[in-house]
Amino acid sequence: MKCIFCKHVSDDSKSVEHIIPESLGNTKNVLPRCVVCDKCNNYFSRKIEQPLLEQLFFKNLRGRNWIESKKGKIPPEEIMYIGAKEKAILHRNEKGTPKMILDIHDQNFFQKIFTGQKKELIFPFEIERPEANNRTIARFLGKIGVEALAQKWVGHVGWEEYHISHEGLDLLRNYVRYNTPNIEWPYSVRKIYGENEQFRISHNDNQENLDVLYEYDFLMEQVGIDLYETYICVAIKGYEFVLNVAGPEISGYIDWLKRNNNISPLYLKKNNKENPILPSDNFLPGQK
């Protein structure tokens, strides 16, 4: 077997690749061993996922939503409180434990609290927005796109050769794996629902409310006869990120939103196990 990124033989690889990092709540959506080799898996962890999770937006998002790391830790948040000149660091205990520790850097403000001059703390939790032009985010989305395609096809006869040999994916896989210079890969980002919004689902005649950590799917837009643009759509706690798998161009998706009343592709009729997307469906970018 060959790795879907570097295309080297990966038969001896032992790790499984998480399409969404475990530290963003993913424990189920993983690729089988050898689909992504150990070397690429380790590279993505060090060079893409770790820098992504250390960005202020993702760190604070995980903190205020109690999303644990692989080691069960809640990341600290940087917050500002009214009347202070410096940010504080908020440390939370394990999920479900109300105890929190506030690390105040503004010593003058701290003295006012300590001496009773300041009798209350007001925390205006400012919700940062993810950057709209960030190379790490773009490469992260590209990684999800390449891997989510493999996830759809694993187990179908000939999927590996089709995926690895398809030249339409080479530009993106090289951008993700080798950080191709002189390429900027734009993406769309917007908020489509609140971080704490609950979704009601039906299962075996029972209904329950769920808090959605993440979700992802593809949008396939026909741009010619048997010619398609393919977008990977990812939502993390209500923030939708969309990247064009076909190439570094996002205007087609913006036009699609205008034609479809700004609905998220995640809430169109989804493909399912009874109607899977297969290579024969001309799903990949530029496939004729």
C-alpha positions in Angstrom: 0.0 0.0 0.0 1.1 3.6 -0.6 0.6 6.8 1.4 -2.0 9.1 -0.1 0.2 12.1 0.4 3.9 11.2 -0.2 3.0 8.1 -2.3 5.7 6.0 -0.7 5.1 2.4 0.4 3.4 2.6 3.8 2.9 -1.1 4.6 5.0 -0.9 7.8 3.2 2.1 9.2 1.5 1.6 12.6 -0.4 4.8 13.2 -3.9 5.7 12.2 -4.7 9.2 10.9 -7.4 11.3 12.5 -9.1 13.3 9.8 -10.1 15.9 12.5 -7.6 16.1 15.4 -8.4 14.3 18.6 -7.9 17.7 20.4 -11.0 19.0 18.4 -13.1 16.2 19.7 -12.6 13.5 17.0 -12.3 9.9 18.2 -14.2 8.1 15.4 -13.3 9.5 12.0 -9.9 7.9 11.4 -8.3 6.3 8.3 -7.1 2.8 8.5 -3.4 2.1 9.2 -1.2 2.6 6.1 -3.5 5.0 4.3 -1.3 7.8 5.7 2.2 6.8 6.5 3.8 7.3 9.9 6.1 10.0 8.6 3.3 12.1 7.1 1.1 11.5 10.1 3.9 12.8 12.4 4.5 15.8 10.1 0.9 16.8 10.1 0.8 16.6 13.9 3.9 18.8 14.4 3.6 21.2 11.4 -0.1 21.8 10.9 -2.3 20.6 13.7 -0.2 21.7 16.7 0.3 25.3 15.3 -3.4 25.4 14.4 -4.5 24.5 17.9 -2.1 27.1 19.4 -3.8 29.9 17.5 -5.7 32.2 19.8 -9.1 31.5 18.1 -8.8 27.7 18.4 -7.2 27.7 21.8 -10.0 29.9 23.3 -12.7 28.1 21.3 -11.6 24.8 22.9 -11.3 26.4 26.3 -14.7 27.9 26.6 -16.3 24.8 25.1 -14.3 22.4 27.4 -12.8 20.5 24.5 -10.1 18.3 25.9 -6.7 17.6 24.4 -5.6 14.0 23.9 -4.2 14.1 27.5 -7.5 15.2 28.9 -6.5 18.8 29.5 -8.6 21.9 28.8 -6.4 24.6 27.1 -6.1 27.9 29.0 -7.9 31.0 27.5 -6.6 34.5 27.1 -9.3 36.9 28.3 -9.7 40.6 29.0 -11.6 42.0 32.0 -13.0 45.5 32.4 -10.7 47.9 34.1 -7.4 46.0 33.5 -4.7 46.9 31.1 -3.4 43.4 30.4 -5.1 40.1 29.5 -5.5 37.3 32.0 -5.1 33.6 31.6 -8.1 31.5 32.6 -7.4 27.9 33.5 -10.3 25.4 33.7 -10.2 22.1 35.5 -11.4 18.9 33.9 -14.7 19.0 32.0 -17.7 19.2 34.2 -15.7 20.6 37.1 -16.7 24.3 37.9 -13.4 25.2 39.5 -11.4 27.8 37.5 -8.1 29.6 38.2 -7.5 33.1 37.0 -3.9 34.2 36.3 -3.9 38.0 36.5 -0.9 39.8 35.0 -2.0 43.4 35.8 -0.5 43.7 39.3 -2.1 47.1 40.0 -5.5 45.7 39.2 -4.7 42.6 41.3 -3.9 44.8 44.3 -7.2 46.6 44.0 -8.9 43.2 44.1 -6.7 42.0 47.0 -7.4 45.2 49.1 -11.1 45.2 48.3 -11.0 48.4 46.2 -12.3 46.3 43.3 -15.2 44.2 44.5 -16.3 42.5 41.2 -14.7 41.2 38.1 -16.5 41.6 34.8 -15.4 39.4 31.9 -16.6 40.5 28.5 -15.7 37.2 26.7 -14.8 38.5 23.3 -15.3 35.8 20.7 -12.4 36.0 18.3 -13.1 35.1 14.7 -10.9 32.7 12.8 -8.5 34.4 10.3 -9.8 34.6 6.8 -6.3 34.3 5.2 -4.1 31.9 7.2 -1.8 29.4 5.6 -2.0 26.9 8.5 -5.8 26.9 8.3 -5.7 26.5 4.5 -3.3 23.5 4.8 -5.4 22.0 7.6 -8.5 22.2 5.4 -6.6 20.7 2.5 -5.5 17.8 4.6 -9.1 17.1 5.6 -10.1 17.3 2.0 -7.5 14.8 0.8 -8.2 12.4 3.7 -12.0 12.7 3.6 -12.0 11.6 -0.1 -10.0 8.6 0.9 -12.4 7.9 3.8 -15.3 7.8 1.3 -13.5 5.4 -1.0 -11.7 3.0 1.3 -12.8 -0.5 0.7 -13.9 0.0 -2.9 -11.9 -1.9 -5.5 -9.2 0.2 -7.0 -9.7 3.2 -4.7 -6.0 3.5 -3.7 -4.7 3.6 -7.2 -7.4 6.0 -8.3 -6.7 8.4 -5.4 -2.9 8.4 -5.6 -2.7 8.6 -9.4 -5.2 11.4 -9.8 -3.2 14.5 -11.0 -6.1 16.7 -10.0 -5.2 16.2 -6.3 -1.4 16.6 -6.7 -1.4 20.4 -6.3 -3.3 20.2 -3.0 -1.6 17.2 -1.6 1.8 18.8 -2.2 0.7 22.1 -0.7 -0.4 20.2 2.4 2.5 17.8 2.7 5.4 20.0 1.5 4.2 23.5 2.1 4.6 24.5 -1.5 6.0 28.0 -1.7 4.5 30.8 -3.8 1.0 29.4 -3.5 -1.8 31.1 -1.4 -4.9 28.9 -1.1 -7.9 31.0 -0.2 -10.8 29.6 1.8 -14.2 30.8 3.0 -15.0 31.2 6.7 -18.2 32.3 8.3 -20.4 31.5 11.3 -23.5 29.4 10.5 -24.8 28.6 14.0 -24.0 29.4 17.6 -21.3 27.5 19.5 -23.8 26.2 22.1 -26.6 25.5 19.7 -28.3 22.1 20.2 -29.5 19.9 17.4 -32.4 17.5 17.8 -32.0 14.2 16.0 -34.2 11.1 15.8 -32.8 7.7 16.4 -34.9 4.5 16.8 -38.1 6.5 17.4 -36.3 8.5 20.2 -35.3 12.2 20.0 -32.3 13.7 21.7 -30.5 17.0 21.6 -26.8 16.9 20.6 -24.0 19.5 20.8 -22.1 19.3 17.5 -18.3 19.6 17.9 -17.5 19.2 14.2 -18.9 18.0 10.9 -17.6 17.9 7.3 -18.8 16.9 3.8 -18.2 17.8 0.2 -19.9 20.1 -2.2 -19.6 19.1 -5.9 -20.4 21.9 -8.4 -20.6 21.2 -12.1 -18.7 23.8 -14.2 -18.8 22.0 -17.5 -19.7 18.7 -19.3 -18.4 16.0 -16.9 -16.3 18.7 -15.2 -16.6 19.6 -11.6 -15.2 21.7 -8.8 -15.1 20.0 -5.4 -15.2 21.8 -2.1 -14.5 20.4 1.3 -16.8 22.0 3.9 -15.9 21.8 7.5 -17.8 23.2 10.5 -16.1 23.4 13.9 -18.5 24.6 16.7 -20.6 26.5 14.2 -17.7 28.1 12.2 -17.9 26.9 8.6 -14.6 26.6 6.6 -14.8 25.8 2.8 -11.8 25.2 0.6 -11.7 24.3 -3.1 -10.0 20.9 -3.6 -9.5 21.6 -7.3 -7.2 24.6 -6.9 -6.5 27.9 -5.1 -9.7 29.7 -6.0 -12.8 30.3 -3.9 -15.0 32.6 -6.1 -17.0 29.6 -7.4 -18.2 28.9 -3.8 -19.1 32.5 -3.2 -21.2 32.5 -6.3 -22.8 29.2 -5.2 -23.8 30.8 -1.9 -25.4 33.7 -3.7 -27.4 31.3 -5.9 -28.5 29.2 -2.9 -29.5 31.8 -0.3 -26.3 31.3 1.7 -27.3 27.9 2.9 -24.4 25.8 4.1 -23.6 22.8 1.9 -23.6 20.8 5.1 -27.3 21.1 5.2 -28.1 20.0 1.7 -29.3 16.5 1.1 -26.3 14.4 2.2 -24.9 11.4 0.5 -25.1 8.3 2.7 -24.2 4.7 2.7 -27.1 3.8 0.4 -25.9 6.4 -2.1 -22.1 6.7 -1.7 -19.9 8.9 -3.7 -17.6 6.6 -5.7 -14.7 7.3 -8.1 -17.0 6.5 -11.1 -19.1 9.5 -10.1 -16.5 12.0 -11.6 -16.2 13.5 -8.1 -12.6 14.6 -8.2 -11.7 18.1 -9.6 -11.2 18.2 -13.3 -12.2 14.6 -13.9 -13.6 14.0 -17.3 
